[in-house]
Amino acid sequence: MNVHLYEKLWMWASGVIIAVFVASILYTSTAQSLQPPSHVETIDPQTVRASAEFAQPAVVLHADGSATVHVLAMMFAFLPTEIRVPRGRPVTFRMTSPDVIHGFQIVNTNGNAMVVPGYITQFTTQFDTAGEYLIVCNEYCGLGHHGMYASLVVVDGLAADGGQEVAQ
């Protein structure tokens, strides 16, 4: 059997490319010692609705003006459905899911996270522009995925007691 020179070159080049891919996968999985982060916070997805933090998902306003938002992402809704946070203050989102993987994206902002059952996802951001923002699930979670949304309302002068601050 006579194999042309160009065919031999292409076969050898393909073999080398495959070998490089396999070597890089082996290197990154062993030599890099990739492990899950050690600071991961877990929660039992079976009892998440009975937990103190996620039984009644809501916004908690702190005396320093910051806020913590507890969010429960489940098929096919976010709880709470409307989130009111102060403008220009740090807002920490803590969320989990009792059922499947969901996405949490605050449209036109830098707020974007993946919500995984059994884990508590957390990120902190600040909103400098007052207004209403759409929150969508950006991970396909089932047939009702397209209807999974909530709203984030960023307001001026939100006080820690839940009322409006009065300007002095």
C-alpha positions as a Markdown table, in Angstrom:
| # | Residue | x | y | z |
|---|---|---|---|---|
| 1 | Met | 0.0 | 0.0 | 0.0 |
| 2 | Asn | 1.4 | 3.3 | -1.1 |
| 3 | Val | 0.4 | 6.4 | 1.1 |
| 4 | His | 1.3 | 9.7 | -0.3 |
| 5 | Leu | 3.6 | 12.1 | 1.6 |
| 6 | Tyr | 0.9 | 14.7 | 2.2 |
| 7 | Glu | -1.5 | 12.1 | 3.6 |
| 8 | Lys | 1.3 | 10.9 | 6.0 |
| 9 | Leu | 1.9 | 14.5 | 7.1 |
| 10 | Trp | -1.8 | 15.1 | 7.8 |
| 11 | Met | -2.1 | 11.9 | 9.8 |
| 12 | Trp | 1.0 | 12.7 | 11.9 |
| 13 | Ala | -0.2 | 16.3 | 12.4 |
| 14 | Ser | -3.6 | 15.0 | 13.6 |
| 15 | Gly | -2.0 | 12.5 | 15.9 |
| 16 | Val | 0.2 | 15.2 | 17.4 |
| 17 | Ile | -2.7 | 17.6 | 17.9 |
| 18 | Ile | -4.7 | 14.8 | 19.7 |
| 19 | Ala | -1.6 | 14.0 | 21.9 |
| 20 | Val | -1.2 | 17.7 | 22.8 |
| 21 | Phe | -4.9 | 17.9 | 23.8 |
| 22 | Val | -4.7 | 14.8 | 26.0 |
| 23 | Ala | -1.4 | 15.9 | 27.6 |
| 24 | Ser | -2.9 | 19.3 | 28.4 |
| 25 | Ile | -6.0 | 17.7 | 30.0 |
| 26 | Leu | -3.8 | 15.4 | 32.1 |
| 27 | Tyr | -1.5 | 18.2 | 33.1 |
| 28 | Thr | -4.3 | 20.6 | 34.2 |
| 29 | Ser | -6.2 | 17.9 | 36.1 |
| 30 | Thr | -3.2 | 16.5 | 38.0 |
| 31 | Ala | -0.3 | 19.0 | 38.1 |
| 32 | Gln | -2.5 | 22.0 | 38.8 |
| 33 | Ser | -4.2 | 20.2 | 41.7 |
| 34 | Leu | -7.6 | 21.6 | 40.8 |
| 35 | Gln | -10.0 | 21.3 | 43.7 |
| 36 | Pro | -13.3 | 22.8 | 44.6 |
| 37 | Pro | -13.0 | 25.9 | 46.8 |
| 38 | Ser | -12.7 | 25.2 | 50.5 |
| 39 | His | -14.9 | 28.1 | 51.5 |
| 40 | Val | -18.0 | 26.6 | 49.8 |
| 41 | Glu | -21.1 | 26.9 | 52.0 |
| 42 | Thr | -23.5 | 24.0 | 51.7 |
| 43 | Ile | -27.2 | 23.5 | 52.6 |
| 44 | Asp | -29.5 | 20.5 | 52.4 |
| 45 | Pro | -31.7 | 21.0 | 49.4 |
| 46 | Gln | -34.4 | 18.8 | 51.0 |
| 47 | Thr | -34.8 | 21.1 | 53.9 |
| 48 | Val | -33.9 | 24.5 | 52.4 |
| 49 | Arg | -37.5 | 25.8 | 52.6 |
| 50 | Ala | -37.5 | 25.1 | 56.4 |
| 51 | Ser | -34.1 | 26.8 | 57.0 |
| 52 | Ala | -34.1 | 30.1 | 58.9 |
| 53 | Glu | -32.4 | 31.9 | 56.1 |
| 54 | Phe | -34.5 | 30.8 | 53.2 |
| 55 | Ala | -37.9 | 29.9 | 54.7 |
| 56 | Gln | -39.1 | 33.5 | 54.1 |
| 57 | Pro | -36.7 | 35.0 | 51.4 |
| 58 | Ala | -36.5 | 38.7 | 51.8 |
| 59 | Val | -34.3 | 41.8 | 51.9 |
| 60 | Val | -32.5 | 42.5 | 55.2 |
| 61 | Leu | -31.4 | 46.2 | 55.6 |
| 62 | His | -28.5 | 46.9 | 57.9 |
| 63 | Ala | -27.9 | 50.0 | 60.0 |
| 64 | Asp | -24.9 | 50.9 | 57.9 |
| 65 | Gly | -27.1 | 51.2 | 54.8 |
| 66 | Ser | -26.0 | 47.9 | 53.2 |
| 67 | Ala | -28.5 | 45.1 | 52.4 |
| 68 | Thr | -28.5 | 41.3 | 52.3 |
| 69 | Val | -30.9 | 39.7 | 49.9 |
| 70 | His | -32.0 | 36.1 | 50.5 |
| 71 | Val | -33.2 | 34.5 | 47.3 |
| 72 | Leu | -34.7 | 31.1 | 46.7 |
| 73 | Ala | -34.6 | 30.0 | 43.0 |
| 74 | Met | -36.9 | 27.2 | 42.2 |
| 75 | Met | -38.9 | 25.9 | 39.2 |
| 76 | Phe | -40.0 | 28.3 | 37.8 |
| 77 | Ala | -39.8 | 31.4 | 40.1 |
| 78 | Phe | -37.5 | 33.5 | 42.2 |
| 79 | Leu | -38.6 | 34.3 | 45.7 |
| 80 | Pro | -39.1 | 37.1 | 46.5 |
| 81 | Thr | -40.5 | 38.2 | 43.2 |
| 82 | Glu | -39.7 | 41.9 | 43.8 |
| 83 | Ile | -36.5 | 43.0 | 45.5 |
| 84 | Arg | -36.1 | 46.6 | 46.8 |
| 85 | Val | -32.5 | 47.7 | 47.6 |
| 86 | Pro | -30.8 | 51.0 | 48.4 |
| 87 | Arg | -28.9 | 52.9 | 45.7 |
| 88 | Gly | -25.2 | 53.4 | 46.2 |
| 89 | Arg | -24.8 | 50.9 | 49.0 |
| 90 | Pro | -23.3 | 47.4 | 49.0 |
| 91 | Val | -25.9 | 44.7 | 48.4 |
| 92 | Thr | -25.1 | 41.0 | 49.1 |
| 93 | Phe | -27.1 | 38.4 | 47.4 |
| 94 | Arg | -27.3 | 35.0 | 49.1 |
| 95 | Met | -29.2 | 32.3 | 47.1 |
| 96 | Thr | -29.9 | 28.6 | 46.8 |
| 97 | Ser | -32.1 | 26.2 | 45.0 |
| 98 | Pro | -34.1 | 23.2 | 46.3 |
| 99 | Asp | -34.5 | 21.5 | 42.9 |
| 100 | Val | -32.3 | 22.1 | 39.8 |
| 101 | Ile | -29.5 | 24.4 | 38.6 |
| 102 | His | -30.7 | 28.0 | 37.9 |
| 103 | Gly | -29.1 | 31.1 | 36.7 |
| 104 | Phe | -29.5 | 34.5 | 38.4 |
| 105 | Gln | -28.8 | 37.4 | 36.1 |
| 106 | Ile | -29.6 | 41.0 | 36.8 |
| 107 | Val | -30.0 | 42.4 | 33.3 |
| 108 | Asn | -27.7 | 45.4 | 32.4 |
| 109 | Thr | -25.6 | 45.1 | 35.5 |
| 110 | Asn | -22.7 | 43.0 | 36.7 |
| 111 | Gly | -24.9 | 40.7 | 38.8 |
| 112 | Asn | -24.7 | 37.2 | 37.4 |
| 113 | Ala | -24.4 | 33.9 | 39.3 |
| 114 | Met | -25.2 | 30.2 | 39.0 |
| 115 | Val | -27.5 | 28.8 | 41.7 |
| 116 | Val | -26.8 | 25.1 | 42.4 |
| 117 | Pro | -28.9 | 22.9 | 44.7 |
| 118 | Gly | -27.1 | 22.1 | 47.9 |
| 119 | Tyr | -24.9 | 25.2 | 47.8 |
| 120 | Ile | -25.3 | 28.8 | 48.8 |
| 121 | Thr | -24.2 | 31.2 | 46.1 |
| 122 | Gln | -23.2 | 34.7 | 47.3 |
| 123 | Phe | -22.0 | 37.8 | 45.6 |
| 124 | Thr | -21.9 | 41.5 | 46.5 |
| 125 | Thr | -22.4 | 44.4 | 44.2 |
| 126 | Gln | -23.6 | 48.0 | 44.3 |
| 127 | Phe | -26.2 | 49.8 | 42.2 |
| 128 | Asp | -25.4 | 53.4 | 41.4 |
| 129 | Thr | -28.4 | 54.1 | 39.2 |
| 130 | Ala | -31.9 | 54.0 | 40.7 |
| 131 | Gly | -34.5 | 52.2 | 38.7 |
| 132 | Glu | -36.1 | 48.8 | 38.0 |
| 133 | Tyr | -34.0 | 46.0 | 36.7 |
| 134 | Leu | -35.1 | 42.6 | 35.3 |
| 135 | Ile | -33.8 | 39.4 | 36.9 |
| 136 | Val | -33.8 | 36.4 | 34.7 |
| 137 | Cys | -32.8 | 32.7 | 34.9 |
| 138 | Asn | -30.0 | 32.3 | 32.3 |
| 139 | Glu | -29.6 | 28.5 | 32.9 |
| 140 | Tyr | -32.2 | 26.3 | 31.2 |
| 141 | Cys | -34.1 | 24.7 | 34.1 |
| 142 | Gly | -37.1 | 23.1 | 32.4 |
| 143 | Leu | -40.2 | 23.8 | 30.4 |
| 144 | Gly | -41.2 | 26.9 | 32.3 |
| 145 | His | -37.8 | 28.4 | 32.2 |
| 146 | His | -38.9 | 31.3 | 29.9 |
| 147 | Gly | -41.3 | 32.5 | 32.6 |
| 148 | Met | -38.8 | 32.6 | 35.4 |
| 149 | Tyr | -38.1 | 36.2 | 36.2 |
| 150 | Ala | -38.3 | 38.7 | 39.1 |
| 151 | Ser | -37.6 | 42.5 | 39.4 |
| 152 | Leu | -35.0 | 44.4 | 41.3 |
| 153 | Val | -36.0 | 48.0 | 42.3 |
| 154 | Val | -33.1 | 50.2 | 43.3 |
| 155 | Val | -34.4 | 53.2 | 45.3 |
| 156 | Asp | -33.0 | 56.3 | 46.9 |
| 157 | Gly | -33.2 | 56.7 | 50.7 |
| 158 | Leu | -34.2 | 53.2 | 51.8 |
| 159 | Ala | -33.9 | 53.1 | 55.6 |
| 160 | Ala | -32.9 | 50.1 | 57.8 |
| 161 | Asp | -36.4 | 50.0 | 59.3 |
| 162 | Gly | -37.9 | 49.4 | 55.8 |
| 163 | Gly | -39.3 | 52.9 | 55.5 |
| 164 | Gln | -37.9 | 55.9 | 53.6 |
| 165 | Glu | -35.2 | 58.0 | 55.1 |
| 166 | Val | -36.1 | 61.6 | 55.7 |
| 167 | Ala | -33.5 | 64.1 | 54.4 |
| 168 | Gln | -32.3 | 66.5 | 57.1 |
